[in-house]
Amino acid sequence: MKSWLTRVSEESRRWLASCGLTVEQMQNQMDPVYTPARKIHLYHCDHRGLPLALISTEGATAWCAEYDEWGNLLNEENPHQLQQLIRLPGQQYDEESGLYYNRHRYYDPLQGRYITQDPIGLKGGMEFLSVSVESDLKYRSIRIRNTKMH
């Protein structure tokens, strides 16, 4: 707690003194700050950057999930109740709406498209609500056709 006392600025100390208080008196009136234990996990992602598993530093799978082509969560195993909100690159799961927030707009995996317009307007192309998964699927089919069989 002593480190907390040294971090109080002189300006704050003067303000407290003008109220007839000291830093020590405030310390006794405040609840200690809760700092949860942090654990490091390594992400295991697919070719699109979609997290498939969180691996503990001991090498155990702490969380894993399966998704369809559009990022819909099909199955999740989460025995440790970890909060893993990352989806496709740049996306974060919004628990309140069930949508994926993706840098200034929302993506609906059930529709497989963005439900809000691209904030850069026409500079992003004529389709305001487009998603690049279609191009990913086309690229994979081209790559498969061009692969030589040995």
C-alpha positions as CSV (number, residue, x, y, z in Angstrom):
1,M,0.0,0.0,0.0
2,K,2.9,2.4,0.6
3,S,3.6,2.5,-3.2
4,W,0.0,3.8,-3.6
5,L,0.9,6.7,-1.2
6,T,3.9,7.8,-3.2
7,R,1.9,7.9,-6.5
8,V,-0.5,10.7,-5.3
9,S,0.5,13.9,-7.0
10,E,1.2,17.1,-5.0
11,E,-1.8,18.7,-6.7
12,S,-4.0,16.0,-5.3
13,R,-2.5,16.3,-1.9
14,R,-3.2,20.0,-1.9
15,W,-6.8,19.4,-2.9
16,L,-7.3,16.8,-0.2
17,A,-5.7,19.2,2.3
18,S,-8.2,22.0,1.3
19,C,-11.0,19.5,2.2
20,G,-9.3,18.7,5.5
21,L,-8.2,15.3,4.5
22,T,-4.9,13.4,4.1
23,V,-3.9,10.7,1.7
24,E,-3.6,8.3,4.6
25,Q,-7.2,9.0,5.7
26,M,-8.4,8.4,2.1
27,Q,-6.5,5.1,2.0
28,N,-8.5,3.8,5.0
29,Q,-11.8,4.7,3.2
30,M,-11.0,3.0,-0.1
31,D,-11.5,-0.6,-1.0
32,P,-8.3,-2.3,-2.3
33,V,-8.1,-2.6,-6.1
34,Y,-8.9,-6.1,-7.2
35,T,-6.3,-7.4,-9.7
36,P,-7.2,-10.8,-11.0
37,A,-4.5,-13.4,-11.6
38,R,-3.4,-13.3,-15.2
39,K,-2.7,-16.4,-17.3
40,I,-0.9,-16.5,-20.6
41,H,-2.5,-18.5,-23.4
42,L,-1.2,-19.0,-27.0
43,Y,-3.6,-18.7,-29.9
44,H,-3.9,-21.5,-32.5
45,C,-5.6,-20.0,-35.6
46,D,-6.7,-21.3,-39.0
47,H,-5.5,-20.0,-42.4
48,R,-8.0,-17.0,-42.0
49,G,-6.6,-16.0,-38.6
50,L,-9.8,-17.3,-36.8
51,P,-8.8,-18.6,-33.3
52,L,-9.5,-22.3,-33.0
53,A,-7.8,-23.0,-29.6
54,L,-6.2,-21.3,-26.7
55,I,-3.2,-23.3,-25.4
56,S,-1.9,-22.8,-21.8
57,T,1.8,-22.5,-21.1
58,E,1.7,-26.1,-19.9
59,G,0.6,-27.2,-23.4
60,A,-3.0,-28.0,-22.5
61,T,-6.0,-26.9,-24.5
62,A,-7.8,-24.4,-22.3
63,W,-10.4,-23.3,-24.9
64,C,-11.4,-24.5,-28.4
65,A,-14.0,-23.8,-31.0
66,E,-15.3,-24.7,-34.5
67,Y,-16.6,-22.2,-37.0
68,D,-18.2,-22.3,-40.4
69,E,-17.0,-20.5,-43.5
70,W,-18.7,-17.2,-42.4
71,G,-17.4,-17.2,-38.8
72,N,-20.5,-18.7,-37.1
73,L,-19.6,-20.4,-33.9
74,L,-20.6,-24.1,-34.4
75,N,-19.1,-25.6,-31.2
76,E,-17.2,-24.3,-28.2
77,E,-15.4,-26.1,-25.4
78,N,-14.6,-23.7,-22.6
79,P,-14.1,-25.6,-19.3
80,H,-12.2,-22.7,-17.7
81,Q,-14.8,-20.1,-18.6
82,L,-12.3,-18.0,-20.5
83,Q,-13.5,-14.9,-22.3
84,Q,-12.2,-15.3,-25.9
85,L,-13.8,-12.5,-28.0
86,I,-11.5,-12.5,-31.0
87,R,-13.0,-13.7,-34.3
88,L,-11.8,-13.1,-37.9
89,P,-8.9,-10.7,-38.2
90,G,-9.9,-7.3,-36.8
91,Q,-13.2,-8.6,-35.4
92,Q,-14.3,-8.8,-31.8
93,Y,-17.4,-10.6,-30.6
94,D,-20.0,-8.2,-29.1
95,E,-21.9,-10.2,-26.5
96,E,-24.7,-7.7,-26.2
97,S,-25.7,-7.8,-29.9
98,G,-24.3,-11.2,-30.9
99,L,-22.5,-9.4,-33.8
100,Y,-18.8,-9.1,-34.6
101,Y,-17.5,-5.5,-34.3
102,N,-14.9,-4.9,-37.1
103,R,-13.3,-1.4,-37.0
104,H,-16.2,1.0,-37.3
105,R,-18.8,-1.5,-38.5
106,Y,-20.7,-4.6,-37.5
107,Y,-20.5,-8.0,-39.2
108,D,-23.4,-10.6,-38.9
109,P,-22.0,-14.1,-39.3
110,L,-25.6,-15.5,-39.8
111,Q,-26.0,-13.3,-42.9
112,G,-22.3,-13.6,-43.9
113,R,-22.0,-9.9,-44.4
114,Y,-21.6,-6.5,-42.8
115,I,-24.8,-4.9,-41.6
116,T,-23.4,-1.4,-41.5
117,Q,-21.8,0.5,-44.3
118,D,-18.1,0.8,-44.9
119,P,-17.1,4.1,-43.3
120,I,-14.9,5.1,-46.3
121,G,-17.9,5.0,-48.6
122,L,-17.4,4.5,-52.3
123,K,-13.6,4.3,-51.9
124,G,-14.1,0.8,-50.6
125,G,-16.0,-0.3,-53.7
126,M,-19.6,-0.2,-54.9
127,E,-20.9,-2.8,-52.4
128,F,-21.2,-1.1,-49.1
129,L,-22.0,-4.2,-47.2
130,S,-19.6,-6.7,-48.9
131,V,-17.3,-9.1,-47.2
132,S,-14.1,-10.7,-48.5
133,V,-14.9,-14.3,-47.7
134,E,-16.2,-14.8,-51.2
135,S,-12.8,-13.8,-52.6
136,D,-11.2,-16.2,-50.1
137,L,-13.4,-19.1,-51.3
138,K,-12.5,-18.2,-55.0
139,Y,-8.8,-18.0,-54.1
140,R,-8.9,-21.4,-52.5
141,S,-10.7,-23.0,-55.5
142,I,-8.1,-21.4,-57.9
143,R,-5.2,-22.6,-55.6
144,I,-6.7,-26.2,-55.6
145,R,-7.0,-26.3,-59.4
146,N,-3.5,-25.1,-59.9
147,T,-2.0,-27.6,-57.4
148,K,0.0,-30.3,-59.1
149,M,-0.6,-33.9,-57.9
150,H,2.5,-36.0,-57.3
